[in-house]
Amino acid sequence: VELVQSGGGTVPAGGSLRLSCVCSGFTFSDYKMGWFRHPQGKDREFVAAINWSGSSAIYGDSVKGRFTISRDNAKNTVYLQMNNLKPEDTAVYFCNVDIGSGIWGQGTQVTVST
């Protein structure tokens, strides 16, 4: 099982970024997928999750209305579109699949400058 992330980087406040997570080693369309983030010096935080078909999603309170999770089951990929980014969104972002004790992507840094 492997989750390979791409995207991320540094943007000014108010900007946008899209993260991608390409998955392999399991039947992607059978599983809910999620995104989490870990700000430096703080606890890991839930960002968003999407069900197997993409018909239902939930979001953490701090990102509602600004972030959108989506998936393409034909490409085994889950996305996180982040709009109107704020400095407090600065963190390392991880995609996740709930297999066993949880499988994580390698993480990608998102930095939002003031």
Summary of the structure (lengths in Angstrom):
residues: 114
radius of gyration: 13.2
end to end distance: 37.5
largest distance: 40.7
contacts: 340
relative contact order: 0.32
helix: 5%
strand: 52%
